[in-house]
Amino acid sequence: MSIERSESTELTGRTLMNSSSLAEIDALVRDGRTVMSGDDSAVVAGVQDALKAGRSVTFYLSLGQAEAVKAWYWSPRRIKDRGMEPVSREERERITSELGVKDIGPAHSNRIDCECGAQYGAFEFIGQGIKEHGKESVDAVLALENAYVLRVNPVTPAVCAACDARISVGHEYDMASRYGCCRTEASV
């Protein structure tokens, strides 16, 4: 399920949808997606409901909606419990130099340990994203200017870059204020 705000124009007392927005919505629905529109409080409540129910959903939020969700979700206790920390300048530079992704900017991520002893963090997450979806897709998400992609309870597991094992602990992240995730397992 996706949530988008559609552009509208006020013309002589009635609201008209932008025809290109409608064409994009029609294409998404044709491909089996759902597009919903609502006021900010309804959208934030939808994210909260999905988290509380343990549903796996991807939301495409306005930046204001994303900030409201993050202010609610990322309490100081949850940040500590989940091990969230700023992605270091060195790791961001490594993402750029080794993976060819432009600087992701300010980001936060937890680091999780694989049984083989390797760690999984922002670098490994972006590397896995490139491997699974292609660099163009990763670049496109990080280039968003008006939308924040929020994955709630993502079902794709972290995969260790060193041994290819699935890591059972969930990776959480907030990348460049454009892409992030929230999980029910972090008490809501």
N, C-alpha and C positions, 0 to 999 in steps of 0.2 A: 504494500500500500504506500502511496506517495501522497504528500500533501504539498500543494503549490498554491500560491496566490496568483490569480490571473489579473492581467492588466485590464483596466476598464477606463472608459472615457465618458465624461458627463457631456451630454449633448441635448439641449432643450428639455431638461427635466427627466431624461431617461438614461439609463446606463447601458452602454453597448460594449460587448466584448471585442477585444482586438481580434481580427480574423486570423492572424497568424498564430495567436495563442490558442484559438479554437482548433486550428489544424494540428497543432502540436498535441493538444489534449486528445483529439480524435485518434491520432497515431498511437499514443500511449495506450488508450483504451483498446484499440484494435490488437495491440500486442499483449493484451491480458493484464494491463496495469489499471490501477484505479487512481483517479485524480480527485482530490477533495479540496474544497475551499472553505474557510471559516475564519471567524475573528481570532485574534491572537490567543485569547483565553481558552477558546475551544480547541485550538491546535495544541497548546501546551497540555491541556487536560487529556487529549488523545495520546500524547507521548507518555504521560504519567500512567494512564490506564493500561497501555501496552506493557510498560515496565512492571506494574503491580501484578498483571495477569501472566507475566512470563512469556508474552508473545514475541515472535521475531518479526520486526517491521523495519523498513527503511523510510525515514521521513526526509523530505526536502523542505527545510525551514527557511524563513527569512532570518536575517542575522539577529534581529530583535527577539524573535521566537527562540532561537538557539540560545541566546544569552539568558533568557528567562528559564529555560529548561536547565541549563548548566548551573545557574545560581541556585536552583532548587535541588538538583541532584548532587552536585559536587560540594557537599558540606565539608568543613575541615576534618571531621572524623572520617568520612568516606575517603577523602584524599589520602589520609594517613593509612587507613585500613587496606586500601587497594594499592598502596605503594606508588602513587602518582608523583612524578617529579618532572621538572623541566628537562626537555631534551637539550643536551649540552651543545655548545657551539661546535665542538669537535665532531660530535655525531652528525649534526646537520651538515657540516662540511664534507664528511664521509658520504652521506647520502647524495650530495651534489657530485663529488668527484668520482665515486665508484658506481653509482647507479644512474648518474646523468639527470637527476631530478633537480630542478631549480631549488634554491634555498626555501625550505618549507616554512621559514619564519618561526615565530614563537610557537612552541608545541609542548605538549605534556604526554607522558607515556609511563606505564608501569614496565618494569623489567621482570620477566619471569624466567625461571630456571628449567632447563630440560634435564632429564635424568642423565644425559651424557655429559653434563657439566657446562654446556654452552648456555648463553643467555639469549633471550629474545626481547627486543625492544623496538624502538622506532625504525632503526636501520633494517632490521630483519622483517618487520611488518611491511615496509615499503617495498623491499626486495620480493617478498611473497606476493604482494599486490601486482608487481610488474610481471612476475612469473605466471600468475593466474589470469590476469586481465589485460596485460600489455602495458607498455610504458605510456602509450597515448592516452589510455583510460586514466591512469594515475595522474598524468599531467593535467588532463581535463578537469578532474575533481579539484586538484590543488589550484587551478586557475579560476575557479568560480569567484565571481565578484559579489553576487547578491544572494547566494544560497549557501546553506550549510547542510551537508549530508550527515544525518544522524542515524546510525545503525543501532537499533535496540535489540538486545539479545541476539547478536549475529551468530549464525550457525556454522560459519566457516572457522575451523579450528586453527590456532597458531601451529605452524609447522617449523620445526627446528631446521635452521639453515645448515647446521653441521652434520646431522644424522638423519634428516627427513622424518623424524618421529613426530606424531601429533602430541602437542602439549595440552594437558587437560585443564590447566589453569587458564582462565580467560585473559587475553590481552585487552587493555583499555587504553584509549588514546584521545587526544584532541589535537588535530593537525592543522596548523595555520588558520585556525578559526574558520575552517571550511569543511572539516571532516572529523567526525568523532563517534564514539560509541558509549553506550550505557548498558549495564547488565543487571538483571534482577538479583543475581547471586550476591551483589553488593547490597546489603539490606536497604530497602527503599522505605 
